[in-house]
């Protein structure tokens, strides 16, 4: 009967622990700070808290004698946090790059039902019809600011290992530059309309070979000269640009894939969308360029985040068992010390609190170490991955404060799980048995 009661008690603790971890994972930083303040106030202002504080100081003072076991907890949790933050930083960086692309003052027109430029077709006779629709802004000369565009995937060797990578080769119309004012030439000049000239994004130049100004590339069995490098700090940094009327014939493309337009005022998008829907000749969809590029990041970001969490959970389980073994060993090694404290009047709560605080302190140290390493090694690290257009998107890992906080919460959660059961064992340790232990 006693064994059944103990089993039911442990089951109740486990259920409460799982529920607590779920709540813990959802807490914002200010709630955690408030909780820490409450615990600190309890430790400082109550008699039971003072006993817990005294027991904790004794345990912490003995950490140098348990350096090996303590290191297992610290480095195990640091590994979990470092890998988790790095994985999430990759997704965050990719998402931030595409979220920074485009804006609410420009729109992209695609064939109805198309999710990306690669599966869209807009015929040449449709471009004048689109240009005449309401909601599109005009330049100083009264011409609609419209850029019919073409996207071609080409292979370039990467600088990392020399293997071929897919790179987006974009043909733009004369208004393409005005539609993206964030683009600026940082080396060389813009391409000349009508000539086989290329300008490359800075990100593409850093990742792929052959993109130095003055270098010639052989694409579509024709020689193209790189005449400039531009920076945009968004996904266009991964692209090569050329005149759309030169790129199309080179690849025998008789149609465009998208039309990017400047919107006329705050209600320009609404008017343009209504005008497209009202014209039966145009089976086209429109979205703001910001929404379009943000949507391109959703699937990959979700995949990377999911993988990061799965890997983090697997490593976290290993770290929990490491913490459990270490803390159980620490409790067993301190059995006489704990029994002495119990004999002196330390009740179960101060003993549980002391063991838990010791474990949480080690977990915090591991979390800070892992988060610090992830920030130093990965923040700003440049990589490229395949985007929705089947071409490489160059982006940087982004270790944000939110990700660092997520890593610390995981570390403290692992410490909570790893320290709770050894703490309960310490509190239940019979005083007479412990005093007779070696």
Residue pairs with C-beta under 8 A, 6 or more apart in sequence:
10 421
13 420
13 421
13 424
17 416
17 417
17 420
20 416
21 413
21 416
21 417
24 409
24 412
24 413
24 416
25 409
25 413
27 35
27 409
29 405
32 409
42 48
42 49
43 49
43 50
43 52
43 53
44 50
44 53
48 347
48 349
48 350
49 353
51 345
51 346
51 347
51 350
52 349
52 350
52 353
52 354
52 357
54 350
55 341
55 346
55 350
55 351
55 353
55 354
56 353
56 354
56 357
56 358
58 337
58 341
58 354
59 334
59 354
59 355
59 357
59 358
60 358
60 361
62 334
62 337
63 70
63 358
66 330
66 333
69 326
69 329
69 330
70 326
70 362
72 322
72 323
72 325
72 326
73 319
73 322
73 323
73 326
73 327
73 359
73 362
73 363
73 366
73 415
73 418
74 362
74 365
74 366
74 369
75 366
75 369
76 318
76 319
76 322
76 323
76 366
77 319
77 323
77 362
77 363
77 366
77 367
77 370
77 411
77 414
77 415
78 366
78 367
78 369
78 370
78 373
79 315
79 319
79 370
80 312
80 315
80 316
80 318
80 319
80 366
80 370
80 410
80 411
80 414
81 366
81 367
81 369
81 370
81 371
81 374
81 407
81 408
81 410
81 411
82 370
82 371
82 373
82 374
82 407
83 308
83 311
83 312
83 315
84 308
84 309
84 311
84 312
84 315
84 406
84 407
84 410
85 370
85 371
85 374
85 375
85 378
85 399
85 403
85 404
85 406
85 407
86 374
86 377
86 378
86 397
86 399
87 304
87 305
87 307
87 308
87 311
87 312
88 304
88 305
88 308
88 403
88 406
89 374
89 378
89 379
89 397
89 398
89 399
89 400
89 403
90 304
90 308
90 378
90 383
90 397
91 300
91 301
91 304
91 305
91 308
92 301
92 397
92 398
92 399
92 400
92 403
93 395
93 396
93 397
93 398
94 297
94 300
94 301
94 304
94 385
94 393
94 395
95 294
95 297
95 301
96 395
96 398
97 234
97 235
97 297
97 393
97 394
97 395
97 396
98 234
98 235
98 293
98 294
98 296
98 297
98 387
98 393
99 290
99 293
99 294
99 297
100 233
100 234
100 235
101 234
101 235
101 236
101 289
101 290
101 293
102 108
102 234
102 288
102 289
102 290
102 291
102 292
102 293
103 288
103 289
103 290
104 263
104 269
104 288
104 290
105 262
105 263
105 268
106 179
106 180
106 260
106 261
106 262
106 263
106 288
106 289
107 260
107 261
107 263
107 268
107 269
107 272
107 286
107 287
107 288
107 289
108 258
108 259
108 260
108 261
108 286
108 287
108 288
108 289
108 292
109 122
109 130
109 258
109 259
109 260
109 261
109 276
109 284
109 285
109 286
110 116
110 117
110 120
110 122
110 257
110 258
110 284
110 285
110 286
111 119
111 120
111 121
111 122
111 283
111 284
111 285
112 283
112 284
112 285
113 285
114 120
114 285
115 295
115 388
116 296
116 388
116 389
117 149
117 151
117 257
117 258
117 389
118 151
118 153
118 257
118 388
118 389
118 390
120 257
120 258
121 255
121 256
121 257
122 130
122 148
122 255
122 256
122 257
122 258
122 259
122 284
123 255
123 256
124 148
124 254
124 255
124 256
126 281
126 282
126 284
127 146
127 148
127 256
127 259
129 279
129 281
129 282
130 136
130 146
130 259
130 261
130 276
130 282
130 284
131 144
131 146
131 261
132 144
133 272
133 275
133 276
133 279
134 264
134 271
134 272
134 274
134 275
135 263
135 264
135 267
135 268
135 269
135 270
135 271
135 272
135 273
135 274
135 275
136 144
136 145
136 146
136 261
136 262
136 263
136 264
136 268
136 272
137 144
137 145
137 261
137 262
137 263
137 264
137 265
137 268
138 144
138 145
138 264
139 145
139 175
139 178
144 261
145 175
145 178
145 179
145 261
145 262
146 173
146 175
146 259
146 260
146 261
146 262
147 172
147 173
147 174
147 175
147 176
147 179
147 244
147 259
147 260
147 261
148 173
148 244
148 256
148 258
148 259
149 170
149 171
149 172
149 173
149 176
149 244
149 256
149 257
149 258
149 259
149 260
150 170
150 171
150 244
150 247
150 248
150 253
150 256
150 257
151 168
151 169
151 170
151 171
151 257
151 258
151 389
151 391
152 168
152 169
152 170
152 171
152 247
152 251
152 253
153 166
153 167
153 168
153 169
153 389
153 390
153 391
154 166
154 167
154 169
154 219
154 240
155 164
155 165
155 166
155 167
156 164
156 165
156 167
156 204
156 208
156 209
156 210
156 211
156 217
157 163
157 164
157 165
157 208
157 209
157 210
158 164
158 165
158 207
158 208
158 209
158 384
159 206
159 207
159 208
159 209
160 207
162 209
165 207
165 208
165 384
165 392
166 386
166 390
166 391
166 392
167 204
167 208
167 238
167 239
167 240
167 391
167 392
168 238
168 239
168 240
168 389
168 391
168 392
169 198
169 219
169 239
169 240
169 242
169 247
170 236
170 239
170 240
170 241
170 242
170 247
171 241
171 242
171 243
171 244
171 245
171 246
171 247
171 248
172 241
172 242
172 243
172 244
173 244
174 193
175 262
176 241
176 244
176 260
177 183
177 190
178 262
179 260
179 261
179 262
180 232
180 236
182 232
182 233
182 234
183 230
183 231
183 232
183 236
184 230
184 231
184 232
185 199
185 228
185 229
185 230
186 202
186 229
186 230
186 231
187 213
187 228
187 229
188 199
188 213
188 226
188 227
188 228
188 229
189 199
189 227
189 228
190 199
190 227
190 228
191 197
191 198
191 199
191 227
191 228
191 241
191 242
191 243
192 227
192 243
193 243
193 245
193 246
194 243
194 245
194 246
195 243
195 246
196 222
196 223
196 224
196 225
196 242
196 246
196 250
197 224
197 225
197 226
197 227
197 242
197 243
198 217
198 224
198 225
198 226
198 227
198 240
198 241
198 242
199 226
199 227
199 228
199 229
199 230
199 240
199 241
199 242
200 211
200 226
200 228
200 229
200 230
200 239
200 240
200 241
201 229
201 230
201 231
201 232
201 236
201 237
201 238
201 239
201 240
201 241
201 394
202 229
202 230
202 231
202 237
203 237
203 238
203 382
203 384
203 394
203 395
204 211
204 237
204 238
204 239
204 240
204 394
205 211
205 212
205 229
206 382
206 394
207 238
207 382
207 384
207 392
207 394
208 392
210 217
210 226
211 217
211 226
211 229
211 240
212 226
213 226
213 227
213 228
213 229
214 225
214 226
214 227
215 225
215 226
216 223
216 224
216 225
216 226
217 223
217 224
217 225
217 226
218 224
219 250
220 250
220 251
222 250
224 242
230 236
230 241
231 237
234 293
235 293
235 296
235 387
235 393
235 395
237 394
238 384
238 391
238 392
238 393
238 394
238 395
239 391
244 256
247 253
248 254
248 256
260 289
261 272
263 269
263 272
263 288
264 271
269 286
269 288
272 286
273 286
276 282
276 284
276 285
276 286
287 295
296 387
296 388
296 389
299 388
300 385
300 387
312 410
316 410
316 413
316 414
319 414
319 418
320 414
320 417
320 418
322 418
323 359
323 362
323 363
323 414
323 415
323 417
323 418
323 419
324 417
324 418
324 421
324 422
326 418
327 355
327 359
327 418
327 419
327 422
327 423
328 421
328 422
328 425
330 358
330 422
331 338
331 355
331 422
331 423
331 425
331 426
331 429
334 426
335 429
335 434
335 437
336 434
336 435
336 437
338 351
338 426
338 429
338 434
339 429
339 431
339 433
339 434
339 435
339 437
340 435
341 350
341 351
342 351
342 429
342 431
342 434
343 431
343 435
348 427
348 428
349 427
351 423
351 426
351 427
352 423
352 424
352 426
352 427
353 423
354 423
355 419
355 422
355 423
355 426
356 416
356 419
356 420
356 423
358 419
359 415
359 416
359 418
359 419
359 422
359 423
360 412
360 415
360 416
360 419
362 415
363 411
363 412
363 414
363 415
363 416
363 418
363 419
364 408
364 411
364 412
364 415
366 411
366 415
367 407
367 408
367 410
367 411
367 412
368 408
368 411
370 407
370 411
371 404
371 407
371 408
374 399
374 404
374 407
375 399
375 404
378 397
378 399
379 397
379 398
379 399
380 396
380 397
381 396
381 397
382 394
382 395
382 396
383 394
383 395
383 396
383 397
384 392
384 393
384 394
384 395
385 392
385 393
385 395
386 392
386 393
387 393
